[in-house]
Amino acid sequence: METGLYLYCVRLRTDEPLKVQRTIGAGKIQIIPYLDLEAVTSEVSIEEFGSAEIHKKAEGDLEWIRGKAQIHEEVIEKAMKTDQFSVIPVIPMQFGVIFRTQEKLKETLYENLEKFRESLNFLEGREEWGVKVFLDEKVFADYLEQGNEELLGQKKEAEELPKGLAFFAKKKAAYKIEEIKQRELDKITREINESLANSAVTILKAKNLDKDFTLLSNEMILNGFYLLEEKRLTEFIDKTEEFKKRLNPLGIDIEISGPWPSYHFA
């Protein structure tokens, strides 16, 4: 059986063993050192994990892909934490990066040596955190109807019109309500993002995920990633907690997660 090395991530050399519960394939974790770097790998079957086979499974066996991707993530998360539970920078690889030989892997490390060093130095002492904001539309609509004078004026105006005109006025009011709602949401998400960005080194505002992907009933209205100095982490978390407390009664829920491998900033 022909085998290759599946690459999870690259990190600064630690010379520490890495203990994980499972790996991609059946092979044990192999740490491949190269100068001041090391690659976290495990042995896999080329027949099972070759690019053509992975492409085939991606089209017809989503459960296989999902399960392997989860293992991929688990190994990287283990690799970014030392035995002392401190977080160290890693450059995470995309799912499915395989080298046929150790020599080919080291050749790639050599070719990208300065880029890897530069990226790892940039990430030193920093952590990636994610913030997702979700909207309960009914609760938020109720909040707007109770406290927005412009919206209340539109509804009152529609109700006072003769019946023949009320249908069109109500449609106009519905458009106006949606416009007010979106304006208020933009204001809220902008405030959240700008406030959290002030505590971060750099940020990435990603595309909001659909309900089909999140499997949640509430709509995602902000999907942000923030690279933080470790010393400002408490400040960042405190800000999210303040927003949660203030915005939850409005039907706006904030989820914070991390630290994550720096997929967005490596």
HUFENJO-V546858 format. One record per pair of residues at least 12 apart in sequence whose ideal C-beta (glycine too) atoms are under 10 Angstrom apart, sorted by sequence separation. I is the first residue (numbers start at 1). J is the second residue. D is the distance in whole Angstrom. If there is no record, write none. Layout:
i: [I,I]
j: [J,J]
d: [D,D]
//
This chain:
i: [8,17,18,29,30,80,157,158,193,208,242,244,18,29,30,77,79,158,207,208,241,243,17,27,28,29,54,76,155,158,159,208,209,240,8,16,27,28,76,77,154,155,157,158,208,239,240,241,8,15,26,27,48,76,154,157,158,189,206,207,240,6,7,14,23,24,25,26,27,75,76,156,205,206,239,6,13,15,23,24,25,26,27,154,155,158,205,206,6,14,23,24,25,26,49,73,154,155,157,189,204,205,206,237,11,13,18,20,22,23,24,25,72,153,154,204,205,236,4,6,8,13,23,72,91,154,155,203,204,205,237,3,5,10,13,16,18,20,26,72,73,151,154,155,203,204,236,4,13,15,25,72,153,154,202,203,204,3,6,10,12,13,14,18,24,25,44,71,72,91,200,202,203,5,7,12,13,24,69,72,91,151,154,200,201,202,203,233,11,12,69,150,151,154,196,200,201,202,233,5,10,11,68,69,150,197,199,200,201,10,11,68,91,151,196,200,201,9,10,11,42,90,91,148,150,151,192,193,197,199,200,230,9,10,65,89,90,150,151,192,196,199,222,226,228,8,9,10,65,89,193,201,221,228,7,8,9,88,89,91,145,148,189,190,192,196,200,222,224,226,7,8,42,89,90,144,148,150,151,188,189,193,199,218,225,5,6,7,8,41,89,185,188,189,198,199,218,6,7,40,88,89,148,186,189,199,218,220,225,227,5,6,40,87,88,89,92,141,144,148,185,199,200,4,5,6,58,88,89,141,144,147,185,198,199,216,225,227,5,6,40,58,87,89,143,198,199,225,226,227,4,5,6,40,87,89,182,196,199,225,226,227,3,4,40,87,141,144,196,199,224,225,3,4,38,54,55,87,140,143,144,195,198,199,3,4,54,2,3,6,24,25,80,196,1,2,3,24,54,137,140,195,196,1,2,3,4,22,24,51,140,195,1,3,4,25,29,50,51,135,1,24,49,51,80,192,195,196,2,22,23,24,31,50,80,137,140,192,195,22,23,29,49,21,29,40,50,135,20,23,24,192,22,23,39,40,41,46,133,191,21,22,40,45,135,20,21,37,39,44,46,135,20,133,188,192,41,133,191,18,20,21,41,20,41,188,196,206,19,20,133,188,204,18,39,133,192,196,204,18,41,131,203,204,6,131,188,192,202,203,8,9,16,18,39,189,202,8,18,19,41,188,201,6,8,11,14,18,131,185,6,8,9,16,17,39,184,8,9,16,32,39,129,185,8,9,11,14,16,34,6,8,9,10,11,14,37,39,8,9,32,39,129,8,9,24,34,35,38,129,16,24,30,34,37,128,131,25,32,33,34,37,14,24,32,34,35,126,127,130,132,134,34,35,37,126,133,12,33,34,37,125,126,128,130,132,11,12,32,36,39,132,134,11,12,35,123,140,10,11,12,34,37,122,139,140,9,10,11,36,37,122,134,137,138,9,10,11,36,136,137,140,8,9,10,34,35,132,134,136,137,9,10,37,134,135,136,8,9,36,132,134,135,7,8,133,134,135,7,133,134,135,6,7,8,133,134,135,9,132,133,134,6,7,8,132,133,6,7,132,133,6,7,131,132,133,5,6,7,131,132,5,6,130,131,132,4,5,130,131,3,4,5,10,129,130,131,4,5,129,130,3,4,5,128,129,2,3,4,7,10,128,129,5,10,127,128,129,4,5,127,128,4,7,126,127,7,10,126,127,125,126,127,147,12,123,125,126,129,143,11,12,122,125,127,131,10,124,125,126,127,143,144,10,126,129,133,140,143,144,12,129,131,142,143,10,11,12,127,131,139,142,143,10,133,139,140,141,12,129,133,139,140,11,12,131,135,136,139,140,138,139,133,136,137,139,135,136,135,136,134,135,136,134,135,133,134,133,134,132,133,134,132,133,131,132,131,132,130,131,132,130,131,129,130,131,129,130,128,129,130,128,129,130,127,128,129,127,128,126,127,128,127,128,130,127,128,126,128,128,123,127,128,123,126,122,120,123,87,119,122,123,86,122,119,120,119,116,115,92,93,92,94,91,92,93,87,90,91,92,87,89,90,91,89,93,87,92,91,89,90,89,81,80,80,80,77,79,80,77,76,77,76,75,76,73,76,73,73,9,8,9,10,9]
j: [20,29,30,41,42,92,169,170,205,220,254,256,31,42,43,90,92,171,220,221,254,256,31,41,42,43,68,90,169,172,173,222,223,254,23,31,42,43,91,92,169,170,172,173,223,254,255,256,24,31,42,43,64,92,170,173,174,205,222,223,256,23,24,31,40,41,42,43,44,92,93,173,222,223,256,24,31,33,41,42,43,44,45,172,173,176,223,224,25,33,42,43,44,45,68,92,173,174,176,208,223,224,225,256,31,33,38,40,42,43,44,45,92,173,174,224,225,256,25,27,29,34,44,93,112,175,176,224,225,226,258,25,27,32,35,38,40,42,48,94,95,173,176,177,225,226,258,27,36,38,48,95,176,177,225,226,227,27,30,34,36,37,38,42,48,49,68,95,96,115,224,226,227,30,32,37,38,49,94,97,116,176,179,225,226,227,228,258,37,38,95,176,177,180,222,226,227,228,259,32,37,38,95,96,177,224,226,227,228,38,39,96,119,179,224,228,229,38,39,40,71,119,120,177,179,180,221,222,226,228,229,259,39,40,95,119,120,180,181,222,226,229,252,256,258,39,40,41,96,120,224,232,252,259,39,40,41,120,121,123,177,180,221,222,224,228,232,254,256,258,40,41,75,122,123,177,181,183,184,221,222,226,232,251,258,39,40,41,42,75,123,219,222,223,232,233,252,41,42,75,123,124,183,221,224,234,253,255,260,262,41,42,76,123,124,125,128,177,180,184,221,235,236,41,42,43,95,125,126,178,181,184,222,235,236,253,262,264,43,44,78,96,125,127,181,236,237,263,264,265,43,44,45,79,126,128,221,235,238,264,265,266,43,44,80,127,181,184,236,239,264,265,44,45,79,95,96,128,181,184,185,236,239,240,45,46,96,45,46,49,67,68,123,239,45,46,47,68,98,181,184,239,240,46,47,48,49,67,69,96,185,240,47,49,50,71,75,96,97,181,48,71,96,98,127,239,242,243,50,70,71,72,79,98,128,185,188,240,243,71,72,78,98,71,79,90,100,185,71,74,75,243,74,75,91,92,93,98,185,243,74,75,93,98,188,74,75,91,93,98,100,189,75,188,243,247,97,189,247,75,77,78,98,78,99,246,254,264,78,79,192,247,263,78,99,193,252,256,264,79,102,192,264,265,68,193,250,254,264,265,71,72,79,81,102,252,265,72,82,83,105,252,265,71,73,76,79,83,196,250,72,74,75,82,83,105,250,75,76,83,99,106,196,252,76,77,79,82,84,102,75,77,78,79,80,83,106,108,78,79,102,109,199,79,80,95,105,106,109,200,88,96,102,106,109,200,203,98,105,106,107,110,88,98,106,108,109,200,201,204,206,208,109,110,112,201,208,88,109,110,113,201,202,204,206,208,88,89,109,113,116,209,211,89,90,113,201,218,89,90,91,113,116,201,218,219,89,90,91,116,117,202,214,217,218,90,91,92,117,217,218,221,90,91,92,116,117,214,216,218,219,92,93,120,217,218,219,92,93,120,216,218,219,92,93,218,219,220,93,219,220,221,93,94,95,220,221,222,97,220,221,222,95,96,97,221,222,96,97,222,223,97,98,222,223,224,97,98,99,223,224,98,99,223,224,225,98,99,224,225,98,99,100,105,224,225,226,100,101,225,226,100,101,102,225,226,100,101,102,105,108,226,227,104,109,226,227,228,104,105,227,228,105,108,227,228,109,112,228,229,228,229,230,250,116,227,229,230,233,247,116,117,227,230,232,236,116,230,231,232,233,249,250,117,233,236,240,247,250,251,120,237,239,250,251,119,120,121,236,240,248,251,252,120,243,249,250,251,123,240,244,250,251,123,124,243,247,248,251,252,251,252,247,250,251,253,250,251,251,252,251,252,253,252,253,252,253,253,254,253,254,255,254,255,254,255,255,256,255,256,257,256,257,256,257,258,257,258,257,258,259,258,259,260,258,259,260,259,260,259,260,261,261,262,264,262,263,262,264,265,261,265,266,262,265,262,262,265,230,262,265,266,230,266,265,266,266,266,266,260,261,261,263,261,262,263,258,261,262,263,259,261,262,263,262,266,261,266,266,265,266,266,259,259,260,261,259,261,262,260,260,261,261,261,262,260,263,261,263,261,261,262,266,266]
d: [9,8,9,7,6,8,7,5,6,4,10,9,6,5,7,9,9,9,9,6,9,10,8,9,6,9,9,6,10,7,9,7,6,6,9,8,4,8,10,9,9,9,9,5,5,10,9,9,8,8,9,3,10,5,9,7,9,9,9,7,5,8,10,8,10,9,6,8,6,10,8,9,8,5,10,5,9,8,9,6,6,8,9,8,6,10,7,7,6,10,4,9,3,8,9,9,4,10,10,10,9,5,6,7,9,6,10,9,10,8,6,6,9,10,9,7,8,8,9,8,8,8,8,8,9,9,9,6,5,10,9,8,9,9,8,10,6,9,10,9,9,8,5,8,7,8,9,10,5,8,7,5,9,7,9,5,8,7,10,9,6,6,7,10,10,7,10,10,8,9,9,8,7,7,9,6,5,7,10,10,6,7,10,9,8,5,10,9,7,8,5,8,6,8,10,4,5,10,8,7,6,6,7,9,10,8,8,6,7,7,8,9,6,10,7,5,6,10,5,7,9,10,7,9,10,5,9,6,7,7,8,9,8,8,8,8,8,6,8,6,6,9,9,9,8,8,5,10,9,5,6,9,8,8,6,5,9,9,8,8,8,6,6,9,8,9,8,8,10,8,7,7,8,8,8,7,9,10,9,8,5,9,5,8,9,8,10,5,8,10,3,10,9,10,10,9,9,6,9,7,9,6,10,9,9,10,7,10,8,7,4,5,8,10,8,8,10,8,7,8,6,5,7,9,7,7,10,10,7,10,6,10,9,9,4,10,9,8,6,5,9,9,9,9,10,9,9,8,9,5,7,8,10,5,9,10,10,10,9,5,9,10,5,6,10,6,7,7,6,6,10,8,7,8,9,8,9,10,7,9,10,10,9,10,6,5,5,7,6,7,10,9,10,6,6,4,9,6,9,8,8,6,7,8,7,10,7,10,9,7,8,9,7,9,8,9,7,10,10,9,9,6,7,8,9,9,9,8,9,9,7,6,9,8,10,10,9,8,8,6,9,9,6,9,9,8,10,7,9,9,8,6,7,6,10,10,10,7,9,8,7,8,9,10,9,7,9,9,9,6,7,9,5,8,9,8,10,6,10,8,10,9,9,5,8,10,10,8,7,9,6,7,10,6,9,9,9,9,5,6,9,8,9,7,10,8,8,7,9,9,9,9,10,10,9,9,7,6,10,9,7,7,8,10,9,10,9,10,6,10,8,9,8,6,9,6,9,5,5,6,9,8,9,8,5,10,6,7,10,10,9,10,10,9,7,9,10,9,9,5,6,6,10,6,8,9,8,10,9,8,10,9,9,5,6,10,10,10,6,9,10,10,7,9,7,9,8,9,10,10,9,10,4,9,10,6,9,7,10,7,7,10,9,9,9,9,6,7,8,9,10,8,10,7,9,7,10,10,10,4,10,8,6,9,9,10,10,7,7,10,7,10,8,10,10,4,5,10,7,8,8,10,9,6,9,9,9,8,7,5,7,5,8,8,9,6,9,7,6,9,10,4,5,10,6,10,7,8,5,10,6,5,9,10,10,7,7,9,10,6,5,9,10,9,8,9,4,8,5,7,8,7,7,7,6,8,9,5,7,8,8,7,8,8,5,10,5,5,7,8,10,6,8,10,9,5,7,5,8,7,8,9,8,6,6,5,8,10,10,7,9,7,8,8,7,9,6,6,9,6,7,8,9,9,5,5,10,8,6,8,10,6,6,9,9,8,6,7,8,10,9,8,9,6,10,9,6,10,8,10,7,7,9,10,10,7,10,10,5,10,6,8,10,9,6,9,7,9,10,6,9,8,9,8,8,8,6,8,10,9,10,7,4,10,8,9,10,9,3,7,7,8,8,9,7,10,9,4,6,8,9,6,7,7,8,6,5,7,8,9,5,7,8,8,7,5,7,8,8,5,8,7,8,6,5,9,7,6,10,3,10,6,6,6,6,6,7,4,5,9,8,7,10,5,9,8,7,8,6,6,10,10,9,5,8,9,10,7,8,8,8,6,9,8,8,8,5,9,10,9,10,4,9,8,7,10,9,6,8,5,5,9,7,10,7,10,10,7,5,10,8,8,9,7,9,6,9,8,9,8,9,7,5,10,10,9,9,8,10,7,9,10,9,9]
//
